[in-house]
Amino acid sequence: MRAVLQRVTQADVQVDGDTTGAIDQGILVLLGVARDDSVADVDYLVDKLVNLRIFEDDAGKMNLSLEQIGGKVLAVSQFTLLADCRKGRRPGFSAAAPPDEADALYQGFVARLRQRGIAVECGVFQADMKVSLINDGPVTLLLDSRKEF
């Protein structure tokens, strides 16, 4: 499971001109689900996301977590995060989970965040979405539940 996290002062997602989710201060999460992902991957990413100290304290240091600032999450599914661009000119998506499995884990990700007390807004799974954001910092991080750096 891969996630691109962007610290934002505001973000929203629209489908067919209608806003389906919008947040102020918090994290925009673009979430890609891989073929072999499981609930363990969801738990790993949720724990990381909630506890990463990426918000500034009074001294201007990145020392506070999403939970500590009462921030929100805008979760947007994005299978293209699993693209393989190493060969040729067209990305391959064979590593992405089938839609029914991906949707179940995406919904599980949202549910787990809500269980942790995080306010979550969402995009629409498999829809053509327009995402707008103001990246704060900018701070953009990549998380992968299976990749060791």
N, C-alpha and C positions, 0 to 999 in steps of 0.2 A: 504494500500500500504506500502510495506516495502522496505527499501533501506539500503544496506551496503555501506558506504562511506570509501574509502581508499585514504589517501593523498599519492600521488605518485610523484616520479621524472621522471618516465616513465612507460607506460603500453601499451600493445597491445592485440588484439584479432585476432585469426586466425580461418578460416573455410576451411577445406580441404587443408591445407597448404598455403592458401592465406591470407594475412593480410587484414582484412576488416576495421580496425580502429587502430590508434596508436596516443598516445599523449606523450608530455614531461610533465613538471610540471602541476599538476592539481589534479583532483579527478576521481578515478575509481568508478563508481556507478554500483552495482549489484542491479537490480530492480525487485521486485516481486509484481505482481498485484493480489489482492484478489477479490473474487466474487462480493462483494458489493462496490467496489471502483468506484469513479466518477472523474469528472474533478476537483472537489474541493480537492480531495486527491492529484492530480497532482499539482495543484497550491500551496498547502501547502508544498509539498516536494521541488518543484522548488525554492520557496521563501527561505526555510531553507537552501538548498544547496548553493545557490548563496551568501547568507549573513552570513553563519557560519564563525566565525573568527577562523580558524584552521591553518593558515599559519603564520610563524614567521615574526616579524618585525625586525628592526635593533638591538633591545635589546634582541632578542632571545625569545620573548614572543609570544604565539599564539594570535595574535591581528589583523590579516589581513584576509579578505575574498577572495574567489575565484575571485570575480569581481575586487577587488582592486589589485590583483597581475596579472591580465590578464591571469589566468589559464584556462586550457581546461578540458573538461569532456569526459571520455570514458564511454558510457552507454551500459550495457550488461543486457539483460533480463534474469531473473533467477527465474522460478516458484518454484524452490525448497526452496526458502526463506519462502514459505507458508506451508511447511511441518509440519505435526503434528506427533511428535515422542513420545507422552506420553504413548501410548499403544502398546504392542507388539514389534516386532523387525523390522518391515517394516514401513517406513513413509507413512502417508496418505496425499493426496493432494487435498482433497475435498474443501478446503478453497480457492484454486487458481481459478482465473477467467478462463472461457473457452477461448481457444486460440484467437478467433476473437475479443473478448472484451479486453483481455489482450494486444494484439498487438495494438489495437486502442489507449489504454491509454499509452502504452509505446511510440508509435509514437507521441502522444500528449505531453508527458513529454519532448521528444527530441525537438519538435517544440517550446514549451514554453521556454526552455533554450536558443534556438537560437534567439527567439524574445527578450530575455533579453541581447543579444549581446555576449553570451557565445559560443565559438567554441566547437562543439560536434562531436565526432567520435562515431561509433556504431558497435555493433556486428550484427549478423543476427538472427532475431527472430526464435525460434524453431530449430535452427541449433545446431549441435554438435560443440561447440566452445572450443578453447584452449586459456586461458587467462594468460598472463605473466605480472608481475609487479614488480617494486621496490617500496615497501612501505616506505614512508619517515617518519621516527620517531621511531618506527612505529606509525601511527595515523590511527585508524580504529574506525568508529562510526556506530551505528545502529539507523536509523530513522524509525518510524512507524507512519503513518498519523492518526491512530486510537487509539494508545496506550498511556495512560497517565502514566508517571513515578512518 
